[in-house]
Amino acid sequence: MKSEDFIMMPVPVASYLAVCALLGGASGNAIAQTTKAPVTDVSGSPASGTNNVSAPASTSTAAVHSNSDGVTHDAAGTPFDPARHTGSIVKSGLWRMKAGLSRGPGEGEDAIKPTGTSATATGSSDGSTAQALAADEDDEFAAFARAAGNSPSPAAPARKWTVEDLSKLTNQAAQKLGDPAPVKEVIAQFVPAGEVPHSRNIPEANREAFAQALEKKAGITFEG
């Protein structure tokens, strides 16, 4: 054959193979099927020709765990079932269901058990926190009751007696008794030996005791 008997033009490889197949008696659809890339599922593994999966995908998330019985469970605790599950895990950590199948009771996101410290905090906030608050309130009132009933009353501060105060007190007592002699007897008990029995000579440290003794003797309270 001469070169002018050929038509030179760019032809895609797939088209060229299809033409060759037609010329050779093969089906074009068969050739096209052979050129398709293998289909992969979301886990990145090539999809099998059937829907029966014998084991979970190797790229399952951390939500998938194996129990002591050797069966793999998802985040909701549902055991892997090759008749219902594809073997891959959805974002929530649950098994991906096969087409046309739905999850059963206790297999949805509402059955996922919380993990970490948030679960502990949530559990404690329901009952124990309220009880703690109530206990704090009770303790607060109990503290007031204990303070009022058990705490000793503070001692009254000692009176500060000046020489003028003692002079007024002795005069008040003498008027009440109608005689200064009993007052002088009390004064003599608190004046140091050798001193004149006068209220001004009572040491400051003894003035409170003297005032109490004189008030008791005359049955009076210092009027100031």
C-alpha positions, 0 to 999 in steps of 0.5 A: 500500500502506498502512503497516500492510502493512509489518513494521518490524524490524532486518535485517542487511545480509548477510541483506537482500542474500541475501533480495534475491538470492533474490527476484531469482533469484540464488544466495545462495552467490554473494552470500555469496562476494562479501561475503568479505574477500580472504584474505592469506598470512603475508607480508601480500599477498593470496593469488592464486587459484592456487598458482603464485607467480612471485616471492618475497614482497616481505617476505622476511627478511634471510636471503633473498639474490640471487646473481650469477646473479639467482636468489633463495636462502634461508638454506640456499642453496636457489634459489627455485622457484615450483613448490615454494615459496610465495614467503614465508619461515619463521622459520628463513629457509627457503622456505615449501613448498607444501602436500604438498611437503617439503624435499630434502636440504641444504634444511633448517635443518641446511644453514643456514650460520652467520654472524658472529663465532660461526662464526669462533669455532666453526671455530677451536675445533675444531683450531687451539685444540687445537693452540695449547694443545698448543704452549703446553704444549710451549713451557712444557717447552721453556722449562724445558729452555732455562733449564737448558741455556742460561742461565749459572750464576749467579756465586757471591757474593763471600765477606765476609772479616773480619780474623779470617777472614784470621787463621784462613786464614793459620794454616790455610795455615801448618799445611798448608805446615809453614812460615809463610814462604810465607804471609808472601810471599803476604801481602806481595803484598797489603799496601800499600807501607810497611805491616807484612806482616800479614793485618790490613793487607790492604785489604778490597777485596783480601781475596778475591783474597788468600784465593784466592791463599793457598788455591791456594798451600797447596792448601786451602779455608778451613774457617771 
